[in-house]
Amino acid sequence: MEKSVDGWVIGAFSNLLHNENARLEMKRDGFCADHLRRITELAREKSDVGSLAVSIVFRELLIEQLAWLRVRKEPIFRTKAKQGAGSCVLCSIANQTERIYLSAFSRFLQSLEVRKKYEESGSIFCINHSRYLLKKVGQSTQEWLTVIQKRKYGQLTEEIEEFVSKHDYRNKVPIGEERTAWLRASKVIGERESGNDVG
């Protein structure tokens, strides 16, 4: 999803003067804190984005916010039903891309060749994406995916347990590959039946 967001930002900001639709979307929806940070990072990293284009957009947003502060009649930004994560223009781009990829994955998982590659890979679908896929695939694929996900989550849990146990002063075995298990776990843990699974 990051690549699609970065691509949108680079496209919108590198051609800012001629990209009125992007400017209107940015003015209409604003940005969440995470995506403001990402825009700032890209402006520092990529000359296509640069501080001038970002300054122009930020100026436009500040002018609108200042006007709102003067009259305070109608809310500016955050007018969508659901506030918070997912409510800025870049969150919408990321969510749309995520739905496209997951829809494709749900079809690909019907292939035995794709299943075998997933089984053998170190990749693990996060719990939110697992729930989404389990809703979208047929019964036999659901059964297969459940078994594979249980195995992969179990292996990851064992690696974390091994990492934790090696921090016991009595354990003399050096820490190995399990040192990154907690980082991999941070990518697959989700909210418990949050309702925030991809729509």
C-alpha positions as CSV (number, residue, x, y, z in Angstrom):
1,M,0.0,0.0,0.0
2,E,2.9,2.3,0.7
3,K,4.0,2.2,-2.9
4,S,0.6,3.3,-4.1
5,V,0.5,6.1,-1.6
6,D,4.0,7.2,-2.4
7,G,3.1,7.1,-6.1
8,W,0.1,9.2,-5.7
9,V,2.0,11.8,-3.6
10,I,4.8,11.9,-6.1
11,G,2.4,12.2,-9.0
12,A,0.2,14.9,-7.3
13,F,3.0,17.0,-5.9
14,S,5.4,16.8,-8.9
15,N,2.7,18.1,-11.2
16,L,0.9,20.2,-8.7
17,L,0.0,23.2,-10.8
18,H,-1.7,21.0,-13.4
19,N,-3.3,18.5,-11.1
20,E,-6.4,20.3,-9.8
21,N,-8.3,17.1,-8.9
22,A,-5.5,16.1,-6.5
23,R,-5.4,19.5,-5.0
24,L,-9.2,19.5,-4.5
25,E,-9.0,16.0,-2.9
26,M,-6.3,17.2,-0.5
27,K,-8.3,20.3,0.4
28,R,-11.5,18.3,0.8
29,D,-10.1,15.5,3.0
30,G,-6.9,16.8,4.5
31,F,-4.3,14.4,5.8
32,C,-4.0,12.1,8.8
33,A,-0.9,12.4,11.0
34,D,0.8,9.3,9.5
35,H,0.4,10.6,5.9
36,L,1.5,14.1,6.8
37,R,4.7,12.5,8.1
38,R,5.1,10.5,4.9
39,I,4.6,13.6,2.7
40,T,7.3,15.4,4.7
41,E,9.7,12.4,4.3
42,L,9.1,12.2,0.6
43,A,9.6,16.0,0.2
44,R,13.0,15.6,1.9
45,E,13.9,12.4,-0.1
46,K,12.6,13.2,-3.6
47,S,13.2,16.4,-5.6
48,D,10.0,15.6,-7.6
49,V,8.0,16.3,-4.5
50,G,10.1,18.9,-2.9
51,S,9.4,21.5,-0.2
52,L,7.9,24.1,-2.6
53,A,5.0,21.9,-3.8
54,V,4.3,20.7,-0.2
55,S,4.5,24.3,1.0
56,I,1.9,25.4,-1.6
57,V,-0.5,22.6,-0.5
58,F,0.1,23.2,3.2
59,R,-0.6,26.9,2.6
60,E,-3.9,26.2,1.0
61,L,-4.9,23.9,3.8
62,L,-3.9,26.4,6.4
63,I,-5.8,29.2,4.7
64,E,-9.0,27.1,4.7
65,Q,-8.4,26.2,8.4
66,L,-7.9,29.8,9.3
67,A,-11.1,30.8,7.5
68,W,-12.9,28.1,9.5
69,L,-11.4,29.4,12.7
70,R,-12.8,32.8,11.9
71,V,-16.4,31.8,11.3
72,R,-16.6,28.3,12.9
73,K,-19.9,27.5,11.3
74,E,-19.3,24.3,9.4
75,P,-16.6,21.7,10.1
76,I,-13.6,21.7,7.9
77,F,-12.1,18.3,7.2
78,R,-13.0,15.2,9.1
79,T,-16.6,15.4,7.8
80,K,-16.7,11.7,6.9
81,A,-18.8,9.4,9.0
82,K,-15.7,7.6,10.4
83,Q,-13.0,9.8,11.8
84,G,-9.4,8.8,12.5
85,A,-7.4,6.3,10.6
86,G,-8.6,5.9,7.0
87,S,-10.2,9.3,6.7
88,C,-7.6,11.3,4.7
89,V,-7.1,11.2,0.9
90,L,-4.0,9.0,1.2
91,C,-5.7,6.6,3.5
92,S,-8.5,6.3,0.9
93,I,-5.8,5.5,-1.8
94,A,-4.2,2.9,0.5
95,N,-7.6,1.3,1.3
96,Q,-8.6,1.1,-2.3
97,T,-5.2,-0.5,-3.3
98,E,-5.5,-2.9,-0.4
99,R,-9.0,-4.0,-1.6
100,I,-7.7,-4.6,-5.1
101,Y,-4.7,-6.7,-3.9
102,L,-6.8,-8.7,-1.5
103,S,-9.4,-9.4,-4.2
104,A,-6.7,-10.6,-6.5
105,F,-5.2,-12.8,-3.7
106,S,-8.6,-14.4,-3.0
107,R,-8.7,-15.5,-6.6
108,F,-5.1,-16.6,-6.7
109,L,-5.5,-18.7,-3.6
110,Q,-7.7,-21.1,-5.6
111,S,-4.6,-22.2,-7.6
112,L,-2.8,-25.2,-6.1
113,E,0.5,-23.8,-7.3
114,V,0.0,-20.4,-5.5
115,R,-1.1,-22.3,-2.4
116,K,2.1,-24.4,-2.4
117,K,4.2,-21.2,-2.8
118,Y,2.5,-19.5,0.1
119,E,2.9,-22.6,2.3
120,E,6.6,-22.7,1.6
121,S,7.1,-18.9,1.9
122,G,8.0,-17.0,5.1
123,S,5.1,-14.7,4.4
124,I,2.1,-14.6,6.7
125,F,-1.2,-12.8,6.1
126,C,-2.1,-10.5,9.1
127,I,-5.2,-11.5,11.0
128,N,-7.3,-8.7,9.4
129,H,-6.4,-9.8,5.9
130,S,-6.9,-13.4,6.9
131,R,-10.4,-12.7,8.1
132,Y,-11.1,-10.8,4.8
133,L,-9.7,-13.7,2.7
134,L,-11.6,-16.3,4.7
135,K,-14.9,-14.4,3.9
136,K,-14.1,-14.2,0.2
137,V,-12.9,-17.7,-0.7
138,G,-14.7,-21.0,-1.1
139,Q,-15.0,-23.7,1.6
140,S,-12.0,-25.8,0.5
141,T,-9.8,-22.7,0.3
142,Q,-11.1,-21.6,3.7
143,E,-10.1,-24.9,5.3
144,W,-6.7,-24.9,3.6
145,L,-6.0,-21.2,4.6
146,T,-7.1,-21.8,8.2
147,V,-4.7,-24.8,8.5
148,I,-1.8,-22.9,7.0
149,Q,-2.4,-19.7,9.0
150,K,-2.5,-21.7,12.2
151,R,0.8,-23.4,11.3
152,K,2.5,-20.1,10.4
153,Y,1.1,-18.3,13.5
154,G,2.2,-21.2,15.7
155,Q,5.7,-21.2,14.3
156,L,6.0,-17.5,14.9
157,T,4.7,-17.9,18.4
158,E,7.3,-20.6,19.0
159,E,10.1,-18.3,17.7
160,I,9.0,-15.5,20.1
161,E,8.9,-18.0,23.0
162,E,12.4,-19.1,22.1
163,F,13.6,-15.5,21.9
164,V,12.1,-14.7,25.3
165,S,13.5,-17.9,26.9
166,K,17.0,-17.0,25.7
167,H,16.8,-13.9,27.9
168,D,16.7,-16.0,31.0
169,Y,20.1,-15.8,32.6
170,R,20.2,-19.6,32.9
171,N,20.0,-20.1,29.2
172,K,23.4,-20.2,27.6
173,V,22.2,-20.7,24.0
174,P,22.9,-17.7,21.8
175,I,20.1,-15.8,20.2
176,G,19.7,-16.6,16.5
177,E,17.2,-15.9,13.8
178,E,14.4,-15.7,16.4
179,R,15.7,-12.2,17.2
180,T,13.4,-10.8,14.6
181,A,10.3,-12.7,15.4
182,W,8.8,-9.9,17.4
183,L,9.2,-7.6,14.4
184,R,7.4,-10.1,12.1
185,A,4.7,-10.5,14.8
186,S,4.1,-6.7,14.7
187,K,3.1,-7.0,11.1
188,V,0.5,-9.8,11.6
189,I,-1.2,-8.8,14.9
190,G,-4.5,-7.0,14.3
191,E,-7.6,-6.0,16.2
192,R,-9.9,-8.7,17.6
193,E,-13.0,-8.7,15.4
194,S,-12.6,-5.0,15.0
195,G,-14.9,-4.4,12.1
196,N,-12.0,-2.6,10.5
197,D,-11.2,-5.5,8.2
198,V,-10.9,-4.5,4.6
199,G,-14.4,-4.0,3.2
